[in-house]
């Protein structure tokens, strides 16, 4: 799961050389919904859709699929894979803030310290490029942050219906909601796409972002969550940002700047303290994936 999501930053970056970010976003989300259909119907004990939850899944599909995955791709087109991986790692911080706003979780001293470190890391990471929005990565960083916030909203709002649906059914309904929303854009993108000009690298990259990152990695995640504690699984997610950064250096030639390393260290330390401060409740694994 972690390896699949880590490689997705690099592969999606390469795939963006063959697709514009909006076409890649629409294709990825629509095909993800299509591939979730047979998986859902193959389940012997799947949860049935309740019409009363239609609006809930519209909202969840918008924030958790369209905003989260859409902003990830668009942001990645304007920033580096390494910076995007660090921004995605801030997901638990935004989840905590929203959960506190909805009175679902208490803010402890450790969480305050962790959030302060994480916020400082974001300021260092984004602020280091803030004066170069036209030629730098600042705009892409902000879009990526927007995608992470979108998943945080999804995570908190999903608690309303999570008890009535199993995890695969939840993913299926959310993916389909997102796919239906972007279907008009996908049709338009397909009509104007120069299909023969994409090349096999682009198609393989699209297949990876759909099958590995959007479908199978999430299935592994929820399977693992059933067989180990949330806090133990959370530890594995901390491997993703440094692994993605290493892969970006190897395959994309990205440089590990002092700003990137300093901001990354503060972000990872802040998220770790927030989730694993001694005496705090067991952390709930909330990852935006990629």
Secondary structure, 3 states (H helix, E strand, C coil): CHHHHHHHHHHHHHHCCCCCHHHHHHHHHHHHHHHHHHHHHHCCCCCCCCHHHHHHHHHHHHHHHHHHHHHHHHHHHHCCHHHHHHHHCCHHHHHHHHHHHCCCCCCCHHHHHHHHHHHHHHHHHHHCCHHHCCCCCHHHHHHHHHHHHHHHHHHHHHHHCHHHCCHHHHHHHHHHHHHHHHHHHHHHHHHHCCHHHCHHHHHHHHHHHHHHHHHHHHHHHHHHHHHCCHHHHHHHHHHHHHHHHHHHHHHHCCCCCHHHHHHHHHHHHHHHHHHHCCCCCCCCCCCCCC
